[in-house]
Amino acid sequence: MSDPTVAMPIDEISRLRARVQELEAQLRQEQMQGTQTVGSRTDRVSTSDSQPRTTDDDSNRISRRRVADSLSDAKKSKRDVVDRMVRGGTLASVEFIRAFAETVSSFADTVISRNESRRGDDRTARDMKTRLPEDIATSFADAVDRFIDVPSRAADRYAKTYRESDRTDSGRRRDRDRRD
C-alpha cells in the first residue's frame, strides 16, 4: 500500500497547512479576547465533532437542559408527594388501630372497675352478676363515645405526618438550592 500523503499534490498540502495555521491563529486570538464569537457563529471545537455551532444551537441546548431539569424536578416532586401520602396513610392506619385498641381496653377496664366497685359486705356474687349487663351497657356507651373520636385522630395523624414530611422536604430543597 502506498502512503496517502505521497499521493497528494504538494499545492493541496500547502493549502491545508495554511488553513490549519489560520484556524490555530484565530483560536488563539479568540482565547486571548475571552470571547469565542465571530460574527453570528460560535467557532468552538467540540470533542464529538469539529463542526461549528451557532448560538441558536447553544440556546436550544440550554433550553433542553432547563426542560429536562424541570421534568426531573416534577418527577421528584410527584415522588415526594406520593411518599408523604404513603407515610401519612400508614401512620394514620396505625393511629386508628392504636385508638381502637385504647377504646376496647378502656371498655374492658370500665366494665371490670364498675362491677368490682359494687362489691361490698352486703353484695353477693349473684348481685354483682345481676348488675353486670348494666355495667357492660354503660361501659359500651362510653366506648362508643370514645370510638367516635378514632377516625378524627387517624385523620389528624395523617395531616400531621404529611405536613411534617413537607417541612422536612422543603428544608432539604432549600439546602440543596443554596448549594447549587
C-alpha positions, 0 to 999 in steps of 0.5 A: 500500500502506498502512503496517502500523503505521497499521493497528494499534490504538494499545492493541496498540502500547502493549502491545508497547512495554511488553513490549519495555521489560520484556524490555530491563529484565530483560536488563539486570538479568540482565547486571548479576547475571552470571547469565542464569537465571530460574527453570528457563529460560535467557532468552538471545537467540540470533542464529538465533532469539529463542526461549528455551532451557532448560538441558536444551537447553544440556546436550544441546548440550554433550553433542553437542559432547563426542560429536562431539569424541570421534568426531573424536578416534577418527577421528584416532586410527584415522588415526594408527594406520593411518599408523604401520602404513603407515610401519612396513610400508614401512620394514620392506619396505625393511629386508628388501630392504636385508638381502637385498641385504647377504646376496647381496653378502656371498655374492658377496664370500665366494665371490670372497675364498675362491677368490682366497685359494687362489691361490698359486705352486703353484695353477693356474687349473684348481685354483682352478676345481676348488675353486670349487663348494666355495667357492660351497657354503660361501659359500651356507651362510653366506648362508643363515645370514645370510638367516635373520636378514632377516625378524627385522630387517624385523620389528624395523624395523617395531616400531621405526618404529611405536613411534617414530611413537607417541612422536612422536604422543603428544608432539604430543597432549600439546602440543596438550592443554596448549594447549587 
